[in-house]
Amino acid sequence: MEWVFVWYVGGALIAGLLYVVIAFDIVPGMREERLGRPRELPGEWFEWLAAAPDADGRVHESRLVARRGAFGRTVLVIQRRARDARTDEVVAVEPEQRIRRPDSDPRTPPKR
């Protein structure tokens, strides 16, 4: 008798999950209504932002890139690199870091 209950609850959970996944894709505006709408990002966030050269003669640059994530969501990735100030050649590239939707520009240091 208890196995029937387990199968019933498991089937209900799977059906509910399928409903949510399918409804979020098919019904226009349902995702925004249920999960909220993310803020729009300014266009200049996707351009390289350079800092002043350091003592080694390197200019550190960073930018944000939007990528398609799971279920059609936008994933923000920050990319950082260092250029030689004299030759303008890229000398170092850091691994990409995935970030959540920020309140301010994550490329600039926080104001104290």
C-alpha positions in Angstrom: 0.0 0.0 0.0 2.8 2.5 0.8 4.4 2.0 -2.6 1.3 3.2 -4.3 1.5 6.4 -2.3 5.2 6.8 -3.1 4.5 6.4 -6.9 1.6 8.8 -6.6 3.6 11.5 -4.9 6.6 11.0 -7.3 4.4 11.2 -10.3 2.8 14.4 -9.0 6.2 16.0 -8.4 7.4 15.1 -11.9 4.2 16.4 -13.5 4.4 19.6 -11.5 8.0 20.1 -12.6 7.2 19.5 -16.2 4.3 21.9 -16.0 6.6 24.7 -14.7 9.4 24.1 -17.2 7.0 24.0 -20.2 4.8 26.9 -19.0 7.8 29.1 -18.4 8.9 28.6 -22.0 5.4 28.8 -23.7 3.4 31.4 -21.8 4.7 34.9 -22.6 5.5 36.9 -19.5 5.1 34.1 -17.1 8.8 33.9 -16.2 9.0 37.7 -15.6 5.7 37.6 -13.6 6.9 34.8 -11.3 10.6 35.4 -11.0 10.8 39.2 -11.7 12.5 41.1 -14.5 16.2 41.8 -14.2 17.5 45.3 -14.6 18.8 46.4 -18.0 22.5 46.8 -18.1 24.1 49.9 -19.6 25.8 49.3 -23.0 29.2 50.4 -21.9 29.5 47.5 -19.5 30.4 45.3 -22.4 33.4 47.4 -23.4 37.0 47.0 -22.1 37.6 49.3 -19.1 41.3 50.1 -18.6 43.0 51.2 -15.3 46.2 53.3 -15.0 49.5 51.5 -15.7 51.1 49.8 -12.6 54.7 49.8 -11.6 55.5 46.9 -14.0 54.2 48.9 -17.0 51.0 46.8 -17.3 47.6 48.1 -18.0 44.8 46.0 -16.4 41.5 45.8 -18.4 38.2 44.2 -17.6 34.8 43.8 -19.2 31.5 42.1 -18.8 30.2 39.6 -21.3 26.6 38.3 -21.4 26.2 34.6 -22.2 23.2 32.3 -22.7 22.8 30.1 -19.6 20.5 27.3 -18.7 16.8 27.7 -19.5 17.5 30.8 -21.7 18.8 32.9 -18.8 21.5 35.4 -19.3 24.8 34.7 -17.4 27.2 37.6 -16.8 30.9 36.8 -17.0 33.7 39.2 -16.1 36.9 38.9 -18.2 40.2 40.4 -17.1 43.5 40.8 -18.9 46.8 42.8 -18.7 48.5 44.6 -21.5 52.0 45.9 -21.8 51.7 49.7 -21.8 54.6 50.1 -24.3 53.8 47.5 -26.9 50.0 47.2 -26.4 50.4 43.4 -26.3 48.3 41.2 -24.1 50.7 39.6 -21.5 48.3 37.9 -19.1 44.7 36.7 -19.2 42.8 35.7 -16.0 40.1 32.9 -16.0 36.6 34.1 -16.5 34.4 34.6 -13.4 30.7 34.2 -13.4 28.9 36.9 -11.5 25.4 37.5 -10.4 23.5 40.6 -11.6 25.4 43.4 -9.7 24.0 46.6 -8.2 27.0 48.5 -9.5 29.8 48.0 -12.0 31.9 45.1 -10.7 34.9 46.1 -12.8 35.6 49.2 -10.7 36.8 48.9 -7.1 34.3 49.8 -4.4 34.3 53.4 -3.1 35.3 53.7 0.6 
